[in-house]
Amino acid sequence: MGQVHFGLKDELEAGVLAASAPGFQSSPPYANVSTDSPGLQAVVREGDVGIGWFEIGSSNKWIDIDEGSGQVVVAFADGPYVSGTTLAAHIQSTLNASALVDTYTVTWVGGVFNIGSTGTFSILWKTGSHGTDNADNNIGTELGFSTTADTSTAGSHAAAKKRWSTAAGFWWDLGSATALHAFLWYAEGGGDGWTASFNDVVAYVDTAYRGAYRDAWVDASSTAISLSKRPADATTEINQIQVGFQDPDTATPYRYGFISWRHWDESADHRIGLAKAFKLVRDTTNARTTGPLRDHQPVSSAPPRSMLSYYVPPGLLRWRVSMTFAEWEIDSWIEVVQEVIEHGLQSGVLWIDDFAAALAADVTELGAIVARGKILWGCVQSITGGNATGQQDAYRTSDLTLEQLR
C-alpha cells in the first residue's frame, strides 16, 4: 500500500479568502466555498458583476484585421473585465484608437459578441500574425469566435458561440508565509442545458498579491499547481472534486495565492462549491502505510427494499472506504491517527490513499485516480481502536471508515 495522507485544517478559511479585487458579489457569498456543507456555493452571476469575469492577457490580447489594404495588428489592455459589456466597450475604443481606417462598433447581446464597421473587413484568425498558423494568441476564443479560419470580408462579424464569462476564482492572504501541500476544488455548471467546461483550474502561490486575473500571476513567475481534470465517464458523476499537490518536503512557503478557473463555454451557469488548501498530515516518523482497503466501493444512500419501502427511492451514490492502521509505532499513531481523531466526525477530510502516486500523476492521470475513489473529500464515520499492543505499549492499532461528503 502507498502512504496515506490527510488534509484536515483548511488554510483558506472564510476569513482568509480575499474579496478586494473586482468581480465579487455578496449573495451567495464567496465565503461559502470554505464550508463543508453540500448545497452551499458561490454563484457566478453571468452578464452582471458577479464572481465571474473576462480576462485579457499575453496569451489572448491580439486581433489581426484586414480592411483590404493588408493586416493591421491591434493589442488590447491586459486585465479582468467584469462583464461582456465592459469588454465590448474596451475592444471598441481600442479598435477606433488604432491605425484602422473605419469606425468600429462592438456589442455584446445575449451572450454574443459582434464586431461591426462602417466599411468591410476580415479578421485573420488563422493566417494573421497572431492566428492559429502562427502564435495563436488572439482574442477569438475569449469572444466565442472560431479561430480555425479567417472570416470572410463583411461589414460585421458575430461570434459563433456565446460567452457569458470566461473566468472565476479566489485570492487569499494567509497573513504569513505558509507551505500549502494540497488544493481542493469543486465546481458545478451547465444547468441551463449547455455544457460547462471544468478542466482548466490552476492554483498559484507567490510572495505578493499579483492581481485579479491569471496572466498577472503567470507573468510574475508564481508557482503554479494545475488541478486534476474531470474524466468524461460515469464515475465522474460520483466523485467530481479536482485536486492538485505539492511535495510537502520541498514546497516553498508563500503568503499569497490565487486559484483560477477558466471556462470557455456557452453556459451561463457556473458555480463554485469548494476552494480549499491544506498542509497534509502524514507519518513522517516511520513512513508507515495502512493495511488493504476494505469495502472500498460506491454505495447508495437509499434504504433497502422492504414491505414499507417497496418502491425504493433513488439514492445518491457516494464512495465509502475503510482502512486499518495496524500496529503503528506510537509516535506515528499520534502524528496521524490522533490528529484525525481530534479533527472529529463533523468536519470535512481530504483523504489521499497513495500520495506518491498522486504527486507523480499528470492532471489526466490524477483525474482518473479521483474517479476511482482513491482521493476523497469526506467525513470520518467511525474510528476505533487505539489500544496499546506489543511490547511496552509501543504500538497502536486503529480502524477508520470514511464516507464521501461531496
Summary of the structure (lengths in Angstrom):
residues: 406
radius of gyration: 24.9
end to end distance: 25.0
largest distance: 90.1
contacts: 1358
relative contact order: 0.17
helix: 16%
strand: 40%
